[in-house]
Amino acid sequence: MRLAVWLAAGMAVWVVVLALTACDPGDDVDVDPADATVRLEALRTEVRELVAGLATGAAAVLDGRVSDATGHWEGCDSVFPEGHRSFRYRGSARVEAGPAAARPYLEALGPALDEVGLTDATPGERPGGRTLGGTRGEVEVRWSELPGQGDYVLLDASGPCVDVPEDERAEWEGRPDPTPIVD
């Protein structure tokens, strides 16, 4: 009886694995390697410039400082077993508010979003805090304020996911981006 249960469980696992791999269309014949790289690098530049401008602008508005601003590549659509089919660039920053800055910080940052050309700027809620975000072109931007967690705001910006050729996925998985966005 125990053997039958183990065999049934093993078969169920194989059925799930086969079903998942059957959904994978395999090679991406329509992805041009040069086009993918050019598009991803352009989005990287746009995200980094936007994060740098917004973070330094927020530091000026809040009479504070940018304590951390970095970026990295991240995978979007998972493909078993090799990793991800598409990638995007994500930048983030933490801006410490000065002692004279008044809460809520996000209200003070609203005009700065308009200055950099963000559209659809909308306030929102997140667990334990508030958000304010919008888009510029294909880049999404989101500020977060977490009252009671400290005197800072967080910035997150990312471009859209871009498919890369199958034979370049491993390179994109480990692609470094070691330089800070704001020194």
VENFEN-V572593 format. One line per field, one symbol per residue. phi: phi as a letter, one per 30 degrees, with the letter a starting at -180 (. if undefined). burial: + if it has 9 or more other ideal C-beta (glycine too) atoms within 8 Angstrom, else -. Layout:
BEGIN
phi = ???
burial = ???
END
This chain:
BEGIN
phi = .ddddddddddddddddddddddddiecdccdeddddddddddedddddddddddddddddchbadcaabbadbdcddbdcdkbdbbbcbcbabcddddddcdddddddeeddddcidchdbdacbeiabbbaabbicccbbcbbbeickcabcbbbadddbdbdedcdddddcddbddddbd
burial = -------------------+-------+--+-+--++-++--++-+++-++++++++++-++++-+--+++-++++--+---++++++++++++++++--+---++-+++-+++-+-+--+-------++++++++--+-+++++++----++++++++--+-+++-++--++---+---++-
END
